[in-house]
């Protein structure tokens, strides 16, 4: 996955993250963390065979839901992973 966003200088990426955080009324720190988590998850999914993807997704969603006590976070991850699968 090639994202032009990743090619921007770090300070410019920071401005985009700050603006997105303001629009959502959240802190930029977790917003940036979520970006990198979803980006990494997408990279992992493209690097493993489909037979392993479901197990990886299941373990990841379970961990995220447990950490955040939030099933919605797991649902967002499932949506994003399905969106970027080939």
Secondary structure, 3 states (H helix, E strand, C coil): CCCHHHHCCHHHHHHHHHHHHHHHCCCHHHHHHHHHHHHHHHHHHHHCCHHHHHHHHHHHHHHHHHHHCCHHHHHHHHHHHHHHCC
